[in-house]
Every structure is written in C-alpha cells, then in structure tokens.
Amino acid sequence: MKTEGYCFLYSVPYDFEDLVQLNNSYQGGKFQKVRQLTIHDKIPFEHKLFKLISEDFPYLRFLYLSNRHPQQDKQHSSILITFPYLTCLNLQYAHVDYVELFLLKNNAHLPRLLNLRIEYESLTKITNNFTNNVTYFSFDRLRSLDVCQAFVRPENFHQFFPLL
C-alpha cells in the first residue's frame, strides 16, 4: 500500500501574492498580500473553512477551488461568506455543492465577480436548466463565462447573464 503525504510551511508574514495547495488542514492566519489562492483536497470542504478563508484573505481576487467530493454538512451557516474583491472564480473541478455555496446569493456575497469558469453541467444543475429565479444568483456582473465546452444558449440565458 502506497501512502503519500504533503507538508507546506509558510513564513509569517507571507509576502507573496499567490498561495497554492491550501487544504482542509488550514487553521487560520492573516494573509493580507495574497491575491490568488488555490485550494484543493480529497476531503470535503465545509462552510466554516470558506468563512475562515474569507476573513483571512481579505484582498483575494482570484480563487481556484478543486474538490470533487460533496459537502458532508450541507446545512450552511446563516453567516454569509463575503469576498469583497474577488473578481475571478474557477469552479471547473468543484463539486456542485461548492458551486451552490459560491453562486447562490443567500450563501455568498461576491460584489465584484466578473469572471467565472465552471462546468456547464453544474451551471444547469444549480439553475434548474435556467428555470430558477435569476435573482438567486451572483451572475449579474459577469463579463466572462467559461463553461469549458461548446453549448447552445438556452432561450433565457441572457436573463441570467445580462452582460454576456
């Protein structure tokens, strides 16, 4: 049986704009200069981790999330997760649970989100094939949508993405 492990050590203060390989073992710390964050794990991410990240990375602009495992605790906290400067969100390799967590307005506040990368299947699932109420989602400011495959725009696509 092959066992593999990783250990990442960071100096404080962390003086770089990019941070990669953050995972569920993150316990907290202030990262004022980080603008781009990559988080990946094979263990499901829960709401409290994203709340901690939103507080500890206050100037985050780019977030890349990779986790194909569903959340264990889908009862999200009533505390809204806010990423005030996030402009780019990559959810291409994220389970639909994380897509819902980030793109439903009652879960997360992303006032500057301009660019989204996502699987088309996840997009159709959370919008119920573009039939749910458009006001539930954080799509109104998007200027770029990469669904990683060709597709035919549904009839009411423009209602969800008015700037595309």
Backbone as ProteinMPNN parsed JSONL, in Angstrom:
{"seq_chain_A": "MKTEGYCFLYSVPYDFEDLVQLNNSYQGGKFQKVRQLTIHDKIPFEHKLFKLISEDFPYLRFLYLSNRHPQQDKQHSSILITFPYLTCLNLQYAHVDYVELFLLKNNAHLPRLLNLRIEYESLTKITNNFTNNVTYFSFDRLRSLDVCQAFVRPENFHQFFPLL", "coords_chain_A": {"N_chain_A": [[0.842, -1.179, 0.0], [0.635, 2.124, -0.962], [1.465, 5.147, 0.523], [1.06, 8.587, 0.721], [2.108, 11.845, 1.579], [1.883, 15.371, 2.262], [3.502, 18.347, 3.238], [3.346, 21.699, 3.961], [5.072, 24.621, 4.632], [4.884, 27.927, 5.767], [6.243, 31.147, 5.923], [5.869, 33.807, 8.279], [5.563, 37.262, 8.23], [3.644, 36.428, 5.316], [4.788, 37.137, 2.253], [3.962, 37.019, -0.421], [1.958, 37.125, -3.447], [0.553, 34.962, -4.437], [-0.859, 31.907, -3.337], [-0.675, 28.522, -3.087], [-2.055, 25.212, -2.917], [-3.557, 25.136, -0.519], [-5.491, 23.509, 1.954], [-7.853, 21.381, 3.745], [-6.543, 21.293, 6.162], [-5.939, 23.803, 6.93], [-5.671, 26.192, 9.428], [-5.933, 28.834, 9.955], [-4.881, 32.308, 9.874], [-3.475, 35.458, 9.017], [-3.387, 36.731, 5.763], [-2.622, 39.176, 4.183], [-1.469, 40.071, 1.779], [-1.96, 38.217, -0.195], [-3.386, 37.549, -3.292], [-4.203, 35.658, -5.06], [-5.481, 32.451, -4.765], [-5.259, 28.962, -4.399], [-7.122, 26.186, -3.653], [-7.298, 22.835, -2.683], [-8.372, 19.523, -2.157], [-8.969, 16.131, -1.08], [-10.753, 15.596, 0.744], [-13.948, 16.576, 1.803], [-14.78, 20.071, 1.63], [-16.006, 22.354, 4.043], [-18.518, 24.757, 5.082], [-17.487, 26.393, 7.173], [-14.722, 26.479, 6.669], [-14.542, 28.058, 4.335], [-15.59, 30.411, 5.317], [-13.601, 31.12, 7.155], [-11.449, 31.435, 5.365], [-12.409, 33.618, 3.864], [-12.216, 35.626, 5.759], [-9.493, 35.618, 6.439], [-8.1, 36.124, 4.107], [-8.399, 38.877, 3.014], [-8.114, 40.493, 0.701], [-8.395, 38.965, -1.535], [-8.46, 38.133, -4.951], [-8.521, 36.227, -6.988], [-9.753, 32.988, -7.058], [-9.241, 29.584, -7.024], [-10.777, 26.591, -6.931], [-10.631, 23.216, -6.16], [-12.201, 20.31, -5.775], [-13.826, 17.379, -5.814], [-15.58, 16.131, -4.153], [-18.64, 15.77, -2.395], [-20.1, 18.079, -0.034], [-20.191, 17.336, 3.45], [-21.721, 18.441, 5.448], [-24.37, 19.973, 4.595], [-25.975, 21.869, 5.629], [-25.734, 24.97, 5.628], [-24.136, 27.565, 7.43], [-25.813, 30.363, 8.857], [-24.384, 32.585, 8.5], [-23.233, 34.814, 6.179], [-20.892, 34.361, 3.599], [-18.336, 36.459, 2.566], [-16.554, 37.814, -0.088], [-15.084, 40.477, -0.82], [-13.397, 41.534, -2.865], [-13.1, 39.651, -4.83], [-12.7, 38.768, -8.132], [-12.34, 36.805, -10.02], [-13.359, 33.493, -10.343], [-12.78, 30.122, -10.22], [-14.369, 27.252, -10.727], [-14.25, 24.893, -12.054], [-13.323, 22.305, -11.448], [-14.86, 21.597, -9.285], [-17.185, 20.171, -7.009], [-20.738, 20.225, -7.345], [-21.918, 21.147, -5.002], [-20.183, 23.1, -3.988], [-20.352, 24.949, -5.961], [-22.969, 25.824, -5.64], [-22.671, 26.897, -3.069], [-20.987, 29.12, -3.537], [-22.234, 30.598, -5.608], [-24.924, 31.109, -5.11], [-26.811, 33.721, -3.874], [-27.741, 33.82, -1.238], [-25.854, 32.433, 0.165], [-23.249, 33.37, -0.355], [-21.546, 36.477, -0.782], [-20.478, 38.17, -3.474], [-19.495, 40.804, -4.65], [-17.904, 41.845, -6.73], [-17.503, 39.969, -8.694], [-16.443, 39.022, -11.809], [-15.489, 37.167, -13.657], [-16.026, 33.815, -14.438], [-15.363, 30.41, -14.259], [-16.605, 27.298, -15.022], [-18.201, 24.073, -15.001], [-20.525, 23.225, -17.497], [-22.586, 21.466, -16.869], [-22.797, 21.706, -14.067], [-23.672, 24.329, -13.906], [-26.184, 24.188, -15.195], [-27.436, 22.508, -13.408], [-27.567, 23.932, -10.913], [-29.148, 26.069, -11.668], [-31.434, 24.882, -12.393], [-31.785, 24.078, -15.065], [-31.838, 26.64, -16.151], [-34.251, 27.705, -15.245], [-34.842, 28.528, -12.688], [-35.402, 31.278, -10.387], [-33.799, 34.143, -11.409], [-32.743, 36.048, -9.7], [-31.638, 34.78, -7.53], [-28.979, 34.274, -7.903], [-25.43, 35.056, -8.34], [-24.754, 36.349, -10.836], [-25.078, 38.689, -12.222], [-23.081, 40.657, -12.724], [-21.177, 39.441, -14.239], [-18.72, 39.286, -16.753], [-17.363, 37.523, -18.183], [-17.658, 34.163, -19.023], [-16.714, 30.928, -18.769], [-17.431, 27.864, -19.78], [-16.172, 25.6, -20.44], [-16.822, 23.897, -22.516], [-18.539, 23.426, -25.635], [-21.786, 24.805, -26.152], [-25.293, 25.303, -26.668], [-26.905, 28.297, -26.257], [-29.483, 28.529, -23.913], [-32.926, 29.601, -24.206], [-33.569, 31.618, -22.263], [-31.075, 32.447, -21.385], [-29.779, 34.948, -21.487], [-31.122, 36.398, -19.535], [-30.042, 35.432, -17.17], [-27.368, 36.063, -17.51], [-26.793, 38.988, -18.159], [-24.779, 40.704, -19.123], [-23.264, 39.346, -20.935]], "CA_chain_A": [[0.0, 0.0, 0.0], [1.41, 3.354, -1.097], [0.941, 6.271, 1.273], [1.719, 9.818, 0.338], [1.717, 12.984, 2.394], [2.49, 16.639, 1.922], [3.591, 19.321, 4.31], [3.724, 23.015, 3.459], [5.401, 25.577, 5.679], [4.864, 29.299, 5.282], [6.798, 32.106, 6.87], [4.98, 34.899, 8.632], [4.443, 37.466, 7.323], [3.71, 35.819, 3.99], [4.965, 38.309, 1.392], [3.702, 36.707, -1.824], [0.581, 37.348, -3.881], [-0.06, 33.67, -4.762], [-0.742, 30.829, -2.363], [-1.208, 27.3, -3.686], [-2.129, 23.992, -2.119], [-4.261, 25.237, 0.745], [-6.447, 22.402, 2.057], [-8.65, 21.313, 4.967], [-5.729, 21.413, 7.367], [-5.736, 25.227, 7.212], [-6.191, 26.555, 10.745], [-6.116, 30.274, 10.055], [-3.735, 33.201, 9.802], [-3.755, 36.597, 8.14], [-2.634, 36.778, 4.514], [-3.033, 40.458, 3.629], [-0.922, 40.32, 0.439], [-2.36, 37.179, -1.142], [-4.452, 37.933, -4.223], [-4.616, 34.46, -5.803], [-5.47, 31.305, -3.867], [-5.673, 27.664, -4.914], [-7.413, 25.223, -2.589], [-7.542, 21.502, -3.234], [-8.334, 18.444, -1.175], [-9.785, 14.956, -1.364], [-11.702, 15.592, 1.853], [-14.892, 17.66, 1.508], [-14.681, 21.372, 2.281], [-17.257, 22.751, 4.687], [-18.806, 26.192, 5.133], [-16.614, 27.102, 8.117], [-13.424, 26.715, 6.038], [-14.678, 29.194, 3.436], [-15.767, 31.598, 6.158], [-12.261, 31.423, 7.657], [-10.671, 31.942, 4.224], [-12.9, 34.959, 3.516], [-11.717, 36.55, 6.776], [-8.027, 35.624, 6.486], [-7.585, 36.579, 2.817], [-9.359, 39.958, 2.755], [-7.95, 41.145, -0.604], [-8.357, 37.907, -2.534], [-9.082, 38.474, -6.238], [-8.66, 35.017, -7.801], [-9.899, 31.769, -6.259], [-9.337, 28.34, -7.781], [-11.209, 25.554, -5.999], [-10.646, 21.882, -6.742], [-12.651, 19.274, -4.853], [-14.95, 16.676, -6.442], [-16.33, 15.407, -3.124], [-19.741, 16.578, -1.87], [-20.008, 18.513, 1.35], [-20.817, 16.443, 4.417], [-22.701, 19.235, 6.186], [-24.968, 20.909, 3.639], [-26.71, 22.89, 6.372], [-24.812, 26.096, 5.688], [-24.323, 28.522, 8.498], [-26.579, 31.537, 8.445], [-23.429, 33.668, 8.273], [-22.912, 35.0, 4.777], [-19.469, 34.421, 3.261], [-18.125, 37.624, 1.715], [-15.262, 38.032, -0.732], [-15.362, 41.789, -1.407], [-12.558, 41.877, -4.016], [-12.982, 38.51, -5.733], [-13.152, 39.041, -9.499], [-12.25, 35.576, -10.82], [-13.666, 32.281, -9.592], [-12.661, 28.922, -11.04], [-15.048, 26.107, -10.106], [-14.29, 23.848, -13.073], [-13.105, 20.996, -10.832], [-15.542, 21.633, -7.998], [-18.477, 19.51, -6.884], [-21.845, 21.181, -7.459], [-22.184, 21.732, -3.682], [-19.381, 24.322, -3.848], [-20.919, 25.878, -6.933], [-24.118, 26.405, -4.94], [-22.195, 27.698, -1.951], [-20.418, 30.383, -4.003], [-23.006, 31.348, -6.596], [-26.24, 31.49, -4.598], [-26.648, 34.955, -3.103], [-28.007, 33.634, 0.182], [-24.696, 31.778, 0.766], [-22.022, 34.151, -0.52], [-21.641, 37.814, -1.372], [-19.34, 38.374, -4.373], [-19.925, 42.019, -5.339], [-17.059, 42.209, -7.867], [-17.252, 38.806, -9.537], [-16.516, 39.34, -13.239], [-15.083, 36.027, -14.472], [-16.391, 32.534, -13.843], [-15.071, 29.177, -15.009], [-17.482, 26.307, -14.403], [-18.714, 23.061, -15.92], [-21.891, 23.534, -17.935], [-23.495, 20.594, -16.118], [-23.016, 22.324, -12.751], [-24.461, 25.528, -14.137], [-27.573, 23.799, -15.458], [-27.986, 21.887, -12.202], [-27.945, 24.918, -9.885], [-30.196, 26.957, -12.199], [-32.543, 24.016, -12.8], [-31.861, 24.25, -16.521], [-32.126, 28.057, -16.386], [-35.654, 28.0, -14.963], [-34.974, 29.126, -11.352], [-35.436, 32.734, -10.33], [-32.477, 34.68, -11.712], [-32.266, 36.886, -8.601], [-30.977, 33.944, -6.529], [-27.595, 34.001, -8.302], [-24.445, 36.144, -8.442], [-24.314, 36.38, -12.237], [-25.445, 39.952, -12.861], [-21.919, 41.467, -13.111], [-20.223, 38.635, -15.008], [-18.316, 39.749, -18.086], [-16.729, 36.38, -18.831], [-18.125, 32.868, -18.557], [-16.047, 29.827, -19.462], [-18.081, 26.625, -19.361], [-15.248, 24.513, -20.767], [-17.348, 23.045, -23.587], [-19.491, 24.113, -26.505], [-23.184, 24.604, -25.794], [-26.253, 26.216, -27.286], [-27.505, 29.108, -25.201], [-30.931, 28.359, -23.736], [-33.728, 30.771, -24.563], [-33.496, 32.67, -21.254], [-29.682, 32.577, -20.951], [-29.449, 36.364, -21.323], [-31.682, 36.858, -18.258], [-29.086, 35.052, -16.138], [-26.071, 36.686, -17.79], [-27.157, 40.135, -18.979], [-23.621, 41.413, -19.69], [-22.518, 38.482, -21.867]], "C_chain_A": [[0.887, 1.241, 0.0], [0.721, 4.483, -0.336], [1.761, 7.499, 0.933], [1.227, 10.941, 1.232], [2.466, 14.225, 1.972], [2.493, 17.528, 3.148], [4.067, 20.633, 3.707], [3.957, 23.935, 4.644], [5.459, 26.965, 5.069], [5.44, 30.201, 6.354], [5.769, 33.21, 7.125], [5.841, 36.131, 8.838], [4.691, 36.845, 5.958], [3.697, 36.955, 2.978], [4.664, 38.072, -0.082], [2.23, 36.931, -2.162], [-0.164, 36.057, -4.194], [0.166, 32.683, -3.625], [-1.418, 29.612, -2.971], [-1.213, 26.172, -2.669], [-2.684, 24.179, -0.713], [-5.281, 24.095, 0.779], [-7.181, 22.454, 3.396], [-7.838, 21.443, 6.242], [-5.475, 22.867, 7.748], [-6.428, 25.603, 8.519], [-6.395, 28.054, 10.925], [-4.798, 31.016, 10.042], [-4.048, 34.309, 8.825], [-2.815, 36.614, 6.947], [-3.084, 38.024, 3.741], [-2.59, 40.66, 2.179], [-1.376, 39.316, -0.613], [-3.549, 37.65, -1.972], [-5.003, 36.731, -4.979], [-4.421, 33.245, -4.901], [-5.974, 30.062, -4.592], [-5.914, 26.747, -3.728], [-7.847, 23.908, -3.223], [-7.491, 20.495, -2.092], [-9.186, 17.295, -1.673], [-10.78, 14.716, -0.237], [-12.648, 16.76, 1.608], [-14.589, 18.939, 2.291], [-16.034, 21.695, 2.903], [-17.345, 24.27, 4.772], [-17.811, 26.938, 6.017], [-15.226, 27.362, 7.541], [-13.495, 27.927, 5.124], [-14.908, 30.496, 4.206], [-14.403, 32.045, 6.694], [-11.385, 32.016, 6.552], [-11.114, 33.358, 3.869], [-12.405, 36.005, 4.515], [-10.196, 36.705, 6.722], [-7.357, 36.08, 5.195], [-8.466, 37.748, 2.337], [-9.266, 40.594, 1.368], [-7.851, 40.147, -1.748], [-9.102, 38.327, -3.799], [-9.373, 37.254, -7.092], [-8.73, 33.817, -6.87], [-10.1, 30.59, -7.194], [-9.639, 27.243, -6.774], [-11.275, 24.223, -6.728], [-11.006, 20.867, -5.662], [-13.908, 18.648, -5.449], [-15.851, 15.952, -5.44], [-17.423, 16.295, -2.532], [-19.508, 16.969, -0.416], [-20.715, 17.51, 2.25], [-21.938, 17.156, 5.163], [-23.274, 20.296, 5.258], [-25.827, 21.961, 4.324], [-25.756, 24.063, 6.598], [-25.162, 27.002, 6.865], [-25.133, 29.703, 7.965], [-25.667, 32.736, 8.201], [-23.027, 33.682, 6.805], [-21.401, 35.066, 4.591], [-19.298, 35.573, 2.282], [-16.689, 37.673, 1.215], [-15.385, 39.36, -1.483], [-14.564, 42.138, -2.659], [-12.433, 40.762, -5.046], [-13.556, 38.853, -7.11], [-13.172, 37.781, -10.357], [-12.45, 34.361, -9.924], [-13.618, 31.097, -10.541], [-13.233, 27.743, -10.265], [-15.13, 24.921, -11.068], [-14.158, 22.453, -12.461], [-13.738, 20.926, -9.447], [-16.87, 20.884, -8.068], [-19.569, 20.578, -6.894], [-22.205, 21.807, -6.108], [-21.427, 23.05, -3.493], [-19.843, 25.39, -4.84], [-22.112, 26.58, -6.293], [-23.663, 27.33, -3.815], [-21.695, 29.068, -2.412], [-21.36, 31.212, -4.869], [-24.435, 31.687, -6.189], [-26.07, 32.671, -3.648], [-26.928, 34.785, -1.612], [-26.861, 32.92, 0.904], [-23.447, 32.653, 0.748], [-22.317, 35.491, -1.18], [-20.353, 38.07, -2.147], [-19.617, 39.616, -5.221], [-19.112, 42.399, -6.569], [-16.763, 41.041, -8.803], [-17.502, 39.147, -11.004], [-16.285, 38.132, -14.134], [-15.371, 34.729, -13.734], [-16.022, 31.413, -14.803], [-15.781, 28.052, -14.272], [-17.855, 25.263, -15.446], [-20.163, 23.39, -16.25], [-22.915, 22.704, -17.152], [-23.797, 21.164, -14.731], [-23.901, 23.556, -12.873], [-25.931, 25.19, -14.38], [-28.227, 23.18, -14.216], [-28.419, 22.939, -11.184], [-29.036, 25.867, -10.355], [-31.46, 26.192, -12.587], [-32.846, 24.231, -14.277], [-32.331, 25.663, -16.901], [-33.601, 28.395, -16.208], [-35.863, 28.595, -13.571], [-35.003, 30.647, -11.453], [-34.013, 33.277, -10.457], [-31.911, 35.499, -10.548], [-31.571, 36.095, -7.497], [-29.464, 33.859, -6.742], [-26.74, 35.259, -8.429], [-23.88, 36.24, -9.852], [-24.417, 37.765, -12.874], [-24.269, 40.826, -13.301], [-20.92, 40.704, -13.992], [-19.985, 39.201, -16.403], [-17.683, 38.611, -18.888], [-17.228, 35.094, -18.183], [-17.476, 31.8, -19.411], [-16.645, 28.535, -18.939], [-17.337, 25.39, -19.862], [-15.784, 23.533, -21.806], [-18.302, 23.879, -24.441], [-20.914, 23.816, -26.029], [-24.035, 25.615, -26.555], [-26.925, 26.977, -26.152], [-28.999, 28.846, -25.11], [-31.655, 29.684, -24.006], [-33.574, 31.923, -23.564], [-32.091, 32.863, -20.67], [-29.338, 34.042, -20.643], [-30.035, 36.943, -20.025], [-30.726, 36.559, -17.106], [-27.769, 35.797, -16.273], [-26.272, 37.907, -18.698], [-25.976, 40.842, -19.651], [-22.804, 40.568, -20.668], [-23.109, 38.55, -23.265]], "O_chain_A": [[1.77, 1.392, 0.844], [-0.467, 4.739, -0.533], [2.989, 7.454, 0.866], [0.052, 10.978, 1.599], [3.552, 14.145, 1.397], [1.594, 17.463, 3.986], [5.085, 20.667, 3.015], [3.129, 24.014, 5.552], [6.015, 27.157, 3.988], [5.161, 30.037, 7.541], [4.918, 33.497, 6.283], [6.811, 36.043, 9.591], [5.833, 36.754, 5.508], [2.698, 37.664, 2.859], [5.084, 38.87, -0.92], [1.369, 36.927, -1.282], [-1.395, 36.052, -4.216], [1.243, 32.633, -3.03], [-2.594, 29.662, -3.33], [-0.466, 26.188, -1.69], [-2.308, 23.439, 0.197], [-5.867, 23.753, -0.248], [-7.129, 23.465, 4.096], [-8.406, 21.685, 7.308], [-4.859, 23.136, 8.78], [-7.623, 25.36, 8.692], [-6.961, 28.495, 11.925], [-3.731, 30.418, 10.182], [-4.821, 34.105, 7.888], [-1.597, 36.523, 7.102], [-3.833, 37.927, 2.769], [-3.27, 41.354, 1.424], [-1.19, 39.551, -1.807], [-4.57, 38.087, -1.441], [-6.127, 36.768, -5.48], [-3.343, 33.033, -4.347], [-6.979, 30.102, -5.303], [-5.028, 26.549, -2.895], [-8.645, 23.874, -4.159], [-6.67, 20.607, -1.181], [-10.016, 17.457, -2.568], [-11.55, 13.755, -0.263], [-12.192, 17.842, 1.236], [-14.195, 18.894, 3.456], [-17.079, 21.348, 2.353], [-16.358, 24.974, 4.558], [-17.34, 28.011, 5.64], [-14.604, 28.366, 7.886], [-12.582, 28.753, 5.139], [-14.46, 31.56, 3.778], [-14.097, 33.237, 6.681], [-10.664, 32.986, 6.782], [-10.271, 34.214, 3.6], [-12.197, 37.159, 4.142], [-9.674, 37.799, 6.935], [-6.166, 36.391, 5.195], [-9.196, 37.607, 1.356], [-10.243, 41.18, 0.901], [-7.29, 40.45, -2.801], [-10.23, 38.816, -3.733], [-10.352, 37.234, -7.838], [-7.877, 33.645, -6.0], [-10.997, 30.587, -8.038], [-8.846, 26.994, -5.865], [-11.899, 24.113, -7.784], [-10.219, 20.6, -4.754], [-14.936, 19.314, -5.575], [-16.776, 15.242, -5.834], [-17.163, 17.451, -2.2], [-18.812, 16.278, 0.328], [-21.715, 16.907, 1.859], [-22.971, 16.561, 5.471], [-22.725, 21.393, 5.148], [-26.353, 22.854, 3.661], [-25.067, 24.139, 7.615], [-26.326, 27.169, 7.229], [-25.127, 29.991, 6.768], [-26.126, 33.784, 7.745], [-22.544, 32.686, 6.266], [-20.71, 35.752, 5.344], [-20.019, 35.664, 1.289], [-15.738, 37.586, 1.992], [-15.75, 39.369, -2.658], [-15.014, 42.967, -3.45], [-11.723, 40.921, -6.039], [-14.734, 39.184, -7.24], [-13.937, 37.698, -11.318], [-11.8, 34.218, -8.888], [-14.327, 31.068, -11.546], [-12.655, 27.294, -9.275], [-15.984, 24.049, -10.91], [-14.818, 21.518, -12.913], [-13.21, 20.272, -8.547], [-17.586, 20.958, -9.067], [-19.329, 21.716, -6.489], [-22.752, 22.909, -6.081], [-21.955, 23.998, -2.912], [-19.73, 26.587, -4.576], [-22.246, 27.799, -6.398], [-24.211, 28.417, -3.636], [-21.953, 30.073, -1.748], [-21.274, 32.44, -4.851], [-25.092, 32.479, -6.864], [-25.265, 32.612, -2.718], [-26.395, 35.543, -0.802], [-26.887, 32.809, 2.13], [-22.68, 32.677, 1.711], [-23.212, 35.615, -2.016], [-19.275, 38.174, -1.562], [-19.943, 39.488, -6.401], [-19.576, 43.199, -7.381], [-15.852, 41.13, -9.626], [-18.612, 39.509, -11.394], [-16.817, 38.067, -15.242], [-15.011, 34.562, -12.568], [-16.327, 31.462, -15.994], [-15.597, 27.863, -13.069], [-17.827, 25.543, -16.644], [-20.932, 23.789, -15.376], [-23.99, 23.2, -16.816], [-24.939, 21.107, -14.274], [-24.774, 23.79, -12.037], [-26.819, 25.839, -13.827], [-29.432, 23.319, -14.009], [-29.522, 22.853, -10.644], [-29.773, 26.416, -9.536], [-32.435, 26.783, -13.052], [-33.974, 24.519, -14.679], [-33.108, 25.848, -17.837], [-34.144, 29.247, -16.911], [-36.941, 29.116, -13.286], [-34.665, 31.219, -12.49], [-33.13, 32.901, -9.687], [-30.691, 35.625, -10.435], [-30.969, 36.695, -6.606], [-28.742, 33.417, -5.848], [-27.25, 36.366, -8.6], [-22.664, 36.215, -10.04], [-23.888, 37.981, -13.964], [-24.446, 41.67, -14.18], [-19.925, 41.277, -14.436], [-20.92, 39.544, -17.127], [-17.491, 38.716, -20.099], [-17.221, 34.953, -16.96], [-17.66, 31.766, -20.628], [-16.403, 28.148, -17.796], [-17.822, 24.267, -19.722], [-15.239, 22.439, -21.953], [-18.803, 24.914, -24.001], [-21.206, 22.715, -25.562], [-23.544, 26.644, -27.02], [-27.445, 26.381, -25.209], [-29.708, 28.93, -26.113], [-31.038, 30.749, -24.025], [-33.46, 33.08, -23.97], [-31.949, 33.394, -19.569], [-28.679, 34.328, -19.644], [-29.479, 37.896, -19.479], [-30.617, 37.35, -16.17], [-27.127, 36.125, -15.275], [-25.95, 37.851, -19.885], [-26.168, 41.518, -20.661], [-21.775, 41.018, -21.171], [-22.612, 37.89, -24.178]]}, "name": "protein", "num_of_chains": 1, "seq": "MKTEGYCFLYSVPYDFEDLVQLNNSYQGGKFQKVRQLTIHDKIPFEHKLFKLISEDFPYLRFLYLSNRHPQQDKQHSSILITFPYLTCLNLQYAHVDYVELFLLKNNAHLPRLLNLRIEYESLTKITNNFTNNVTYFSFDRLRSLDVCQAFVRPENFHQFFPLL"}
